[in-house]
Amino acid sequence: MKHAETVTFGGSSLDRAAELRGDKTAMDALRADPASLAIALWRGKPLCAGADLNTLVRLPLDHPLFAGLRVPPIFLGREETGAVFARDVSAWAPETLDENSLRQFFDASLQHHPALPDDHLFAELRGIMARLSPRDAELAATARAIFGWHRSHRFCAACGNESRMAMSGWQRNCPACNTSHFPRTDPVVIMLITHGNKVLMGRSPGWPDGMYSLLAGFVEPGEPIEAAVRREVLEEAGIRVGRVDYLSSQPWPYPSSLMFGCRGIALDEDITLDPAELEDALWLTREEMMQVFAGGHPVFKQPRKGAIAHFILRNWLADRLD
């Protein structure tokens, strides 16, 4: 696709300055530079501001919000105005916190820290991602994925001892066996499967009523993307797929996937559902999908704005998949 990189989290040409991550002198200088700023996340929620929470907040590195944090900041890169870091403030416990809301399919709750202005709130990234600028979206997604990796990979996979953060947050080293560990990204295929004027849609168990999306699945070791598309569609819906073309990719920090958006041509329409994978699968015509996107369908809701499924379907409807 000619405009593939316009997908949410598609990139903003951020200078990640990877060559500085292991340079202690350079990092010390950047952390001492008043022009350097930091974004903040609480339990994976980025700190945003504005009436629509459409702006990722950048704070001075010595802001009271960061007081007492023991884990050093993670270096994300250099913007035009200076370096940008990320801080995890998940140790803070809000006075009124509904733990049940945090465990819902989509957490719509907002959290406010007393050291911040009233319009500075921690919000679920999936609820605001389509409203953020490309740069803000890239920073928020990167920080969320990196913090998630540190939380789930505290211990060395080689010997079991606790590892330590290194390379400004982009590596973990084991002091016991000297093994180095690096952030992981899981490849996932998500596919627009069409047959004539129809598109294949499915829903996973536990999704909200009316929520359907494109079929998706993890790429297995030793498997090319095209084969993964054909295998996943056959396993989940019993549909054989012929030609497969790559469309676009999207970093998806839930927790650390890279979505490969593809288009596949179905060889038949006979669905054989695997109930262990999908609760339902069906074909929708282009006209029906247009009704879904217009918000006028009596049953189906459009995929969440900002997700690559929404991006691909919208461009399919506009005939802009070239």
NORVENMO-V175024 format. One record per residue. N is the residue number from 0. RES is the residue in one letter. SS is DSSP state (a for helix, b for strand, c for the rest). Layout:
BEGIN
n->{N	N}
res->{RES	RES}
ss->{SS	SS}
END
This chain:
BEGIN
n->{0	1	2	3	4	5	6	7	8	9	10	11	12	13	14	15	16	17	18	19	20	21	22	23	24	25	26	27	28	29	30	31	32	33	34	35	36	37	38	39	40	41	42	43	44	45	46	47	48	49	50	51	52	53	54	55	56	57	58	59	60	61	62	63	64	65	66	67	68	69	70	71	72	73	74	75	76	77	78	79	80	81	82	83	84	85	86	87	88	89	90	91	92	93	94	95	96	97	98	99	100	101	102	103	104	105	106	107	108	109	110	111	112	113	114	115	116	117	118	119	120	121	122	123	124	125	126	127	128	129	130	131	132	133	134	135	136	137	138	139	140	141	142	143	144	145	146	147	148	149	150	151	152	153	154	155	156	157	158	159	160	161	162	163	164	165	166	167	168	169	170	171	172	173	174	175	176	177	178	179	180	181	182	183	184	185	186	187	188	189	190	191	192	193	194	195	196	197	198	199	200	201	202	203	204	205	206	207	208	209	210	211	212	213	214	215	216	217	218	219	220	221	222	223	224	225	226	227	228	229	230	231	232	233	234	235	236	237	238	239	240	241	242	243	244	245	246	247	248	249	250	251	252	253	254	255	256	257	258	259	260	261	262	263	264	265	266	267	268	269	270	271	272	273	274	275	276	277	278	279	280	281	282	283	284	285	286	287	288	289	290	291	292	293	294	295	296	297	298	299	300	301	302	303	304	305	306	307	308	309	310	311	312	313	314	315	316	317	318	319	320	321}
res->{M	K	H	A	E	T	V	T	F	G	G	S	S	L	D	R	A	A	E	L	R	G	D	K	T	A	M	D	A	L	R	A	D	P	A	S	L	A	I	A	L	W	R	G	K	P	L	C	A	G	A	D	L	N	T	L	V	R	L	P	L	D	H	P	L	F	A	G	L	R	V	P	P	I	F	L	G	R	E	E	T	G	A	V	F	A	R	D	V	S	A	W	A	P	E	T	L	D	E	N	S	L	R	Q	F	F	D	A	S	L	Q	H	H	P	A	L	P	D	D	H	L	F	A	E	L	R	G	I	M	A	R	L	S	P	R	D	A	E	L	A	A	T	A	R	A	I	F	G	W	H	R	S	H	R	F	C	A	A	C	G	N	E	S	R	M	A	M	S	G	W	Q	R	N	C	P	A	C	N	T	S	H	F	P	R	T	D	P	V	V	I	M	L	I	T	H	G	N	K	V	L	M	G	R	S	P	G	W	P	D	G	M	Y	S	L	L	A	G	F	V	E	P	G	E	P	I	E	A	A	V	R	R	E	V	L	E	E	A	G	I	R	V	G	R	V	D	Y	L	S	S	Q	P	W	P	Y	P	S	S	L	M	F	G	C	R	G	I	A	L	D	E	D	I	T	L	D	P	A	E	L	E	D	A	L	W	L	T	R	E	E	M	M	Q	V	F	A	G	G	H	P	V	F	K	Q	P	R	K	G	A	I	A	H	F	I	L	R	N	W	L	A	D	R	L	D}
ss->{c	c	c	a	a	a	c	c	c	c	c	c	c	c	b	c	c	a	a	a	c	c	c	a	a	a	a	a	a	a	a	a	c	c	c	c	b	b	b	b	b	b	c	c	b	b	b	b	b	c	c	c	c	c	b	b	c	c	b	b	c	c	c	a	a	a	c	c	c	c	c	c	c	b	b	b	b	b	b	c	c	b	b	b	b	b	b	b	c	c	c	c	c	c	c	c	c	c	a	a	a	a	c	c	c	c	c	c	c	c	b	c	c	c	c	c	c	c	c	c	b	b	b	c	a	a	a	a	a	a	a	c	c	a	a	a	a	a	a	a	a	a	a	a	a	a	a	a	a	a	a	a	c	c	b	c	c	c	c	c	c	b	b	b	b	b	a	a	a	c	b	b	b	b	c	c	c	c	c	b	b	c	c	c	c	b	b	b	b	b	b	b	b	b	b	c	c	b	b	b	b	b	b	c	c	c	c	c	c	c	b	c	b	c	b	b	b	b	c	c	c	c	c	c	a	a	a	a	a	a	a	a	a	a	a	a	a	c	c	c	b	b	b	b	b	b	b	b	b	b	b	b	c	c	c	c	b	b	b	b	b	b	b	b	b	b	c	c	c	c	c	c	c	c	c	c	c	c	c	b	b	b	b	b	b	a	a	a	a	a	a	a	a	c	c	c	c	c	c	c	b	c	c	c	c	c	c	a	a	a	a	a	a	a	a	a	a	c	c	c	c	c}
END
